[in-house]
């Protein structure tokens, strides 16, 4: 699917350029026909002469290992050449490589993101997926982790706040965590809650778990077990083991949900399977406490459930109480 999409994007970029020589058209035809070695031979001279569209194709061939040995660094080199000419496809492809830590050293990747992040005139604040906003986020992350540049928490926060202001949900999460932990920013649980709440509403599973904890503990917002169970369910459905553990505990006590030890066994089994020690303890206690039929139903629910689907509830169990 991705290869097809990339092919369409590359072909669009090529076909909208000015009139090419016949041999260039033959290179495009070879690429479209899947004759990648032929496409490489024909288009490489054009790329070497500075044709940005040809450089994108050559970079794509190297990145995917089509008609040539896979070489991420060489791919990045060709994408950089085209990207420096403002080619949007090259910028996107280079970001795809760099976001996976491929195609260059940490220093090279940081330098690229920094240059891109400083292209403020190219920002589109209405588009949270803007490549330039993503670059701002990555610069902040590199400063935060000391990756490719000397660690500078203050500079990291400046870039992350800029990215968050421009719509980066990833930056919003990092800032929420920093307010929550208080390692770099002054600890501010209310600010953390407000940021997590936005992210939770956008479907971020990690933030849904934290919002559940805020409602469970009742320190920042009034304690509300129904709200806590609601957000733990949302997070659990996306496979977050901490949320599954907390929700299983709530089912054992009937907090915010109707007590159901079969559902508690099911949830603790899911969480325990991901290594959660507290969940293992609950699962083992329930295994000894429940009847054989109840354990078997819990095991059946565990085997049948898939991440991303609705969690079973009390109404779905047959053996409890």
N, C-alpha and C positions, 0 to 999 in steps of 0.2 A: 504493500500500500504506500509506504513512504517513498519507495523507489519510483513508483508511478507518479506520485505527487511531485517529486523532485524533477523528474523528466519533464513534466508539463511546465513547471516553473522555469526550468532552464530553457526549454524550447520557446516559451513565451518571450523570455528576455532576448533570445537570439532573433526571433522572427520580427521583433519590433525595432530592430536596429536599421541603420541605413543600408543601402544596396550593397551586397557582398559580391565578391568574385565568385565565378562558378565553382571553383574548388572549395570555397568556404561552404557553399550550399551542399556540395557533395559530402563534406564533413558532417554537416547537420543531418543530412539524410542517413549517413552511416550510423550516427548516434541514435537516431530514432528507430533504425532497423535493428539495433542491438549489435551492430558490428563495431565494437568499441575499439579494437586495435586499429581498424581503418580510420575511425573518427580521431583517434589520438594522433596518428601520422599526418592527417590532413590539417587538423586544427592547431597542433602544437606551434607551427611557424607563426600563425596569426596571434596566438597567445604571447609568443616571444616578442612580437612586434608591438605589443601593448593593447591588443583588442580585449576589452574587459569581458565581453560575452564569451569569447573563446577561453579566456582564463578561468571563468566559472566552470565551463565544461571540463577543462583539463583538471581543475581542482576536484570536481565531482568524480571523475574517473579514478584519480588517485585515492580519494577518500573511500570509495566503495570497492576498490580493487577490480574495476571493470576494464578489461583489456590491458591491464598493467598490474604489477604487484601493489597491494594495498600499502599506502604510505601516508600516514596522517600528517606528518610534518611537511611533506611536499604539497599535500592538499592545502594545508594552511597557508603555505607560501604563495600559492596561486590565488587563493581566495583573498589574501591580504592585498596583492597587487590590484585585483579588481575592486576590492572594497575601498582602497585609497582613491579610486576614481569615482567613488560614490555609488557603485553598483549595489542595489538593495539586496539582490539575491546572494551576492558574495558576503555581504554583512551578516545576513541571516545564517548562511552556512558556516561562516567562521565562528559565530557565536555558538552554534550547535556543537562544533568541535571543542571550543574552549570551555564551554559549560560542563563538558565531560573530562576536562583536564587533559585533552589530547591536542597534538599539533604544535606544541611549543613548551618552553620552560615556564615556570610560575612567573618569572620576571617578565617574559615576553607577553604572557597572557594579561598580567596586571597592567602593563604599559598600554596594551591595546584597549582594554576596558576603560582605563583612565582617559585616553584620547577620545574615546567614543562618548564617555560620560560628560566630557566637557563640551560636547557639541550641542549646547543648550538651544541653539536656534533651530535644531531639528526635533526638539521635543514635541510630543503631542500629548498634553496632559489628559485629554479626553480618552486616551487609549492606554489602559493599564498594562497592556502587553507590549508597549513601545520598547523597541530594542535598546533605546537610549536610557530609558528608566531602568531596564534590567542591568545595563552597564553600571549605572549609579549604585544599584544594590550590590553588584559584584565587587565594585571598588570598596564599598563599605565593609563587605565581608572579608576581603583580602587584608584590609587594614586591621580588622578585628582579630584575624587569625595569624597575622604576620606572614602571610603567604605571598611570596614574590615581592615583598616590601617589608620594611621594618614595622613591627607592630606599633600601632598608634590608636588606642581606644577612642581618644577624643575625635580624631579625624574620621574614624570609623562611624561614630555616632552622627557626625555632621552629614556624611554621605548617606547613611541609612535614613536619616530624617528627611533629606532632600528626596530620596527615592520614595519614601512613604508619602510625602506630600504630593508627589506626582502619580500616586496610585499603585505603588508596588505592595502587593499583599505579603510577599515574602519579607520585605523590609519591616512591614507592620508587625509580623510575627516575631522577628528578632528583637525589635524594640519592646514589644510586650514582655518577652522573656527577660530582657534586661531590667525593666521596671519591676518585674516579679521577683527576680533574684537580688537586685541591688548591687551587683558586682561592679558595674561601670557607672550606670545612672543611679541617682538616689532612689532607694527603694520606694515605690509608690504603687501599692496594691490597687488603688482605685483606677489609676491610669492603665495599669495592666489589665484590669477587668474590662475597661471600656474598649481597649484594643482587641482583646480576645473576643469580646462580644460581637464586634463587627466581623471578625474572621469566622467565628462560629456560625454566624448567619449566612456567610458565604460558603459554608460546607466544610471548613477546615476541621478535620477530625481531632487534631491535637488541641486546638482551641476549644472545641466542644467539651473535651475532657476537663480542661481547666475551668471553664464556666460551671460545669457540674460540681467541681470541687469548691468553688466559691459559694455556691448555693448550699452545698452540704455542710460546710464549715460555719457559714454565717458571720464571718468577720467583717467583710467589706459590704455585702448586701445582706438583707434579712434572711435567716435560714429558711429554706423552702425545699423540703424533700421531694415534692412533686416536680419542681423545676430541675432539681439535681438529677432525678431519675430520667427526666426527659432528655437532658443533654448527654447523660451517660449512655442512654440508648442510641442516640444519634452517633456518638463516637464509637460505641461498641459495634454498631452495624458496619463500620468501616474498618473493624479489626483491631482497634487499639486495646492492648491487653490491660492497661491500667484501668480503663473505663469498664471493661468486662469484669474485672475484679471488684471494683467499687459497686457495680450494679448487682453482682452476685451477692455481695454482703448485704445490700439493701433488700434483696429478695428473702434472705434468711431472717431478717428482722421485720419485714413488712413496712419499710420506710419509703413512702412515696409510691409504693406499689403494693399489690396484694401479696401477702406471704405465699411463697411457692418454692419449696426446697428442690423440686425437680428442675425448675428453671435455674435456681441458684447452682445446682450441680452442673447443668449444661454450661452456664456462663463461666463458672470456675474452671471447667474442663478446657474451654476455649482459651482462657487466659493462661492456664497452667501449661498448655501445649506450646506457648510462646515463651515459657521460662519464668513466669511470675511466681515467686516463692510463696507469697501470701495466698495466691489462688490455689496452689498445690495443697496448702494446708486445709483450706475450706473444702476442696474437692475430696480429700482423703477422709475428713471428718464426716462429710455427707455420705460417702461411700459406705462407711460403717453404720451410719444411722438409718439410711433409707432401706426400704424393702428391695428385694431382688427385682421386682417388676418396675419399681420407681427408678432404680439405677439403670436398668435396661432402656427405659424410656428416655432418660437423660442422655445415655450413650447414643441412642438412635437419633435424637435431635442434634447432637453434636456432629454425628457423621453426615447428616443430611444438610446441615446449614452451610451456606456459602457467604463469604464476605461480600458486602454490598446488597444483601437481601434483608428483608424484615426479620427482626428477632421474634422467635415464638414468645408468647405471653401466657399468663395463667389460663386463659380461655383455650389455649391449644393443648394443654396437658390433660392426660386421661387418668393418671394414677395419683394425682394430688388433689385434695388431701386423702 
